[in-house]
Amino acid sequence: MDFAFDTRTEELRERLVAFMEEYVYPAEAVATEQRARLASPWDTPAVFGELKAEARRQGLWNLFFVNQHGGPGAEYGAGLTNLQYAPLAEITGRSPHLAPMATNCAAPDTGNMELLAQFGDEAQKKQWLEPLLAGEIRSAFAMTEPEVASSDATNVETRIERVGDEYVVSGRKWYISGAMNPDCKVFIVMGKTDPEGADPRRRQSMVLVPRDTPGVEVRRAMKVYGYEDHDHGGHAEVVFDGARVPVGNLIGEEGGGFAIAQARLGPGRIHHCMRLIGMAERAIELMCRRAVGRTAFGKELAAQGVVQGWIADARVAVEQLRLLVLKTAWLMDTVGNRGAHTEIQAIKIATPRTVVGILDRAVQLHGAGGVSQDFPLAELWAAARTLQLADGPDEVHQRSLALRELRKYAGGRS
């Protein structure tokens, strides 16, 4: 495994760092100011359009579409590998509310674009993938439900029933990311087409449901640790009350929803972990700046042993995480997502948990400022902590990973 940056990665890194310094970081305060003047908090501040235009002009666009095992990366994106994309996603993770959107590399659109590229038919790609690739619209992925334990996707109860040449969708979803944004024009909805099927993993299907379909109600925004995630388009409760769509809106085949969901979530998990490392790096930077700029009990915070320990431990942890994420990216490139299954689960467990700890120490070091809106730490903490639930909670991955390890010893004696 050689994790040295190749020429193209290094060149893109330099351009992306310059883009962040010149455009993204200054835009953080501008976005907050502009949003305060908008008629609706869910409207998009003008600075987002300016950032997207500049990112496209500089060729920093759709970088997430990796060219893996003959995948769509070269056709739809920059044609990078996971190993090339990892350090770029880390850089955008330093400003997770702006940079991923600015470069059209933000969830849930990234996963939805990958899903449509892999499983959508030509008509679906024309209608939905192309405008998503161009950044003209947003999308949402509707799977999680409030009435069941959605950590087990076979529990999903939303009904997708075929009636003639239409599917009728009925169910209640929540924490549907991006759905509050008025630019969100389509939902990819997971529900049951065969609720009595013998195989619990063949009962689900996915359909495309345009936002303006009668029977679709975006009911309310769900807060995350008290925050409303305006820049990501919020996390909504959405009700589908007999919403009808043509049978041509089915993605793939009936009964294929569970498999499609698994294919979608793999890349999403590593992308989150890549960006989390960037969040941790920014937290370390803020910790160091705070430590050398404040005095307590007669000496700089930087001279306090406990603070030095926090910073040292954070540096060690980030270096460990980065190597594991890079190994996972390398395996995904060389042996595919299935071959990297153990590592994908390992980084999904380790990265959010570790980064939450780093951010918690950074908040502590900033005192009251750490929980305020004057620093990004509180929002970063909420985002990182949420990722211990998103894309499968820690415990689900721990269970699967443990069972995989235990199979090696099945039938053996202690």
N, C-alpha and C positions, 0 to 999 in steps of 0.2 A: 504494500500500500504506500503510494507516494502522494502526500497531500500538499506538495508544493504547488503554488499557483502557476498555471501555465500563462503564456503570453497574453492570451485573450482575457482570461480572468483578471489578470493584473491590470490590464488596460481598462476593463469595465469597472473594476474596483476604484481606480483613480478617478474616472469620470463620475461615478456614483457618489464618492466622497465629496468631490467638488460640488456636485448638484445639491447634496444635503447642506453643505456649508453655505452656499450662495443663495439657495432658494428655500429649502424645506425648513430648516431651523428658524429663519426669520419669519416664515409663514405661520408658525405655531401661534404666536400672539395675534397675528393678523386674522387668522381664522376665528379665534375666540371673539375678537372685536366685531367682526362682520356678522357672526352668528347672533350676537346680541341685538343687532338691528334688523334681523330678518322677520318677516311676518309670521313664519312658522319655524320653530327650532329644528325641524327636520329638513328644511330646505338646505341646499348646498351653498356654502359661501363661495363667492366669486373667485377667491384665491385658489380653490381647488381646480377650477378650469384652467387658470394660468399655469399651475404646476403641471397639470397633465399635458398641456400644449408644449411646455418646455421639455418635459421628459420625452415626449414623442420626437421633438425636434432633435434631441440629443441621442436618439436611438436607445433610450432606457425604458423600453416598453415591452410588456408581455414576456419578461425575462423568465417567468416561472415555468413556461411551457417547455419542459425538458425533452431532449431528443434521446429517448431511452428505448432500446429494443425495437427500433423501427416506429416509435411513437410519433405523435403529431408535432413534436417540438420544432423541427425544421420548417414545417408547413405553416404553423400558426404563430410561432414565437421566435426567439433568438437562436434556437437550436442548441442550447447549452445542455450539459449533463447536470445531474444532481450535484456532483462534486464541484462543478463550476458555479452553479447557482447558490450553493450554501453560503459562501462568504458575502455574496451580494444581498441575500435575504437578511443576513446578520446586520448589514449596514442599515437597511430600511427599518429593521426592528428597533433601532435607536429612536425613531419617531413613528411608532406603530399606528398612530391615528392619521398621519398624513402621507408618509412616504409610500406605503404599499398602494394606497389609492392613486397617488400621483403617477406611479409607474404601471398602473393597471395590474397589480400583483396582490390584490386584497381578497381575502376570504369574505363571503362565500363564493364570490364570482369565479375565483381561480378553480375551485373544485367543480363548480357547475360547468365551466368551460371545458375542463378536462373530461367531464362526464359526457357532455354533448359531442365532443370530438371523438371519443372512443365508442359511444353507444348510440348517438343520434343518427337519424337518417338525413338524407341530403336536404329535405324540406325543413327539418328542424334546425339544421345547421344554418341554412340560409336565413330563416326567420329570427333565430335567437342567438346563435353562436357568433355570427358576423358582427351584429351591433355590440355584443359584449366585448369582442376582441377590439373593437374600435373605441370602447369606453363610452358609447353613446347611451347605454342603459345599464341598470343594475339588475340583480336577480337574488333569489333567496332559495334556501333548501329547507323544506318543511318536513321534518321527521319527528322531532321531540314532542311528546304529548304530556299534559299535566295529570291525566288520570291513571297512567300506567308507569311502571319503571322502564323508561325508554333506554336505559343502559343495556337492556336486552331488547334488541330491535324486533324480535319476534312478537313482542307484546303490543306493538303498534296496532291501534284499533280503528284508525280512520278507514272508512270503507270506500273502495273504488269499484263500483258495480257497472257492468256493461248493460246498456239498454239500447238495443238496436245499433245504430252507428255512433253512439256516444258512450262516454263514461260519465257516471254520476258520482261526484266526490262529496263525501259527508264526513266531517270530523272536526276536532278542535286541536290545534297545535299551539305551542308557545316557545318562547325564546328563539324565534325565527329571525336570524340575524339579517339585517339590512332591510327588513320589510317596511320600516317606517319611512324610509327614503322615498319621496315621490318618483324618483327615477327607477325604482324597482318595478319592473314591468312584467315579470313572470316568476312563478313559483314552480320548483320541482318538488312534487308532493309524493311522499311514500305512504302507501296504504295497502290494505288487503283486497286483492281481487278474488282470492279463494280461501275464505276464512276457515273452511273445514278441511283443507287439504291435508294429506297424510304427512307430508314433510313440512314441518313448521317454517323451514327456510325457503320454501317455494310458494308461500301464500301471498307474498308481498310483490307489488309492482310499483313503478314510478310513472307519473304522468306530468306533462307540462300544463299548468293552469295559468293563463294570463291574469294579471291582477284585476283587469276590468271585467272579468267574467261575472255575470249575475250569480249571487250566492256566495261570493267571496267578501268577507268582512275583516279588515285589519282593525281589530277591536281596541287594542291599547298597547302602549309601550311598556315593556318590562324593565325595571331597573336592575342594575348589577351593583351590589354593595352600595346602593344609594345613588349611583351614577346613571344617567341616561346617555348612552353611547352615541351621541349625535353624529360624530364624524364617520362612524361605520354604518350609519343608517338605522341604529337602534336594534332592539331585540323585541319582537312583537308577539302578541297573542293574535292568532289568526283563526277564524272560523270559516269552514267550508260547509255551507248549508245547501246541499243538493246542487252544487256547481257542476254544470254540464260542459264537457269538452269533446271534440271529435275523437274517434278511436285512433286517428293518426297522431294524436298527442302522446300516445304510449311510447315510452322510451325502451328500446329493446323489445323483449318479449314478456308476456304475462308470466308472473312467477319469478322474474329475474331481478326484482328489486333489491333483495338482500345481497346478492352477489355484486350488483352495481354499487350499492352503498359501500361495501368493503373495498372495491376498487377505487372509489372516490376518496375514502378516508385515509388510505395509506400515504399518498403524497401530501395530503393536508396536514397530517401529523408531523411529518418532518419539516414542512414549511413553518409551522408554528414553533417548532423547537429551534430552527435556524434564527427566527426573529427574536425568540426569547433570549438567546445569547446576546443579541444586540441590546436588548433591554437591560440585561445584567451589566453589560459594558458601560452603558450610560449611567447606571446606578453607581458603579464604581467610580466613574469620573466625577459625578456629583458628590460622592462621599469624600473623595480626595480634596476637591475644591473647598468643601465645607470645613474639612479638618484643618487645612492650613490657613483658613480665614477666620476662625473663631477661637476665643480663649475662654477657658473655664478653670477655676481653682488655681489660677496663677500661671497656667501654661497653655500652649496651643492644644486643641483637641488632637492634632496630629502627634503630639508627644505622649498622649495617654495610651497606656498599654492595651486597654480593652479595644480602643479604636484601631490601633495597629493590628490587633488580632483579627478584627472584623475584615479589614481590608486585605490582609494576607490570605485569610480563609476564602474570601470571595475570589481572589485571583486564582488560587489553586482550583477551586470548584469550576470556574469558567473554563480554564484550560482543559480540565478533565472532560467537561461536557462537550466542548468543541471537538475534541478528538473522537468521542463516541458518535457525535452527529456526522462528522466527516467520514468515519468508517461506515456508518449506515448509508450515507449518500453513495459512497464507493460501491457498496454491495448492491444497492438498488440499480446502479449503472451496469454492474458486471454480471449479476445473477438474477436480477429482477426483484420485484417487491416480495414475492413469496420467499425467495432465498434470503431476504433481509428481514423476515418476519420477527425474529427474536430481537434484533437490534432496533427495529421500529418501535416495538413495545417497550424496550428498555429506555430509549430516549424519551418516549412519551411519559413514562413514570418518573424518570430522574430529572428531566429538564425543568418542567414547571415547578416541581417541589423545591428544587435547589434555588431557582431564580426567585421564588417567593421569599425564601430565607434571606437572600442577598438584599432584596428590596425592603424587607422588614427592617434589616439593620440600617439601611440607608435612610428610611423614614425616622428611625430612632435617633440617628445622628443629626438629623435636621430639626428635631424637636417639633414644635408646633408647626413650623414650616413644612414638615414632611407630610402632614395630613391636610395641608391647605391646597388651594388652587394655584398658588404662586410657583409651585414646583410640580413636575410631572409624576412624582413618585407615587402618590396615592392612586392615581388612575392606572399607572403601570402595575402596581400591586394588585389592584382589582382585576385587571386583565389577566395577569399571570395566574392568580388564584382561580379564576374562572376556567382556565385551561386545564386544571386538574379534574374538571368535569367534562369539558367539551371533547368531542371526538372519542368518547369512551372514558369513563372515570378511571382513576388510578387502579382501583380494586379489580376492575374487569381485566385490565392488562396484566396485573399481578397474578390473577388466577390463571389466565391463559399461559403466561410465561412459566409459571410454576408447573403446570401440567405438562408443558413441553419438556421441561427439564426432567420431570419424574418419569416420563416415558422411557428415558434412556436406561432406567433401572427397574422397569417393570419385570416382575418375575424373579428378581434377585433376592438375596438374603442380606439381612443386616449383619 
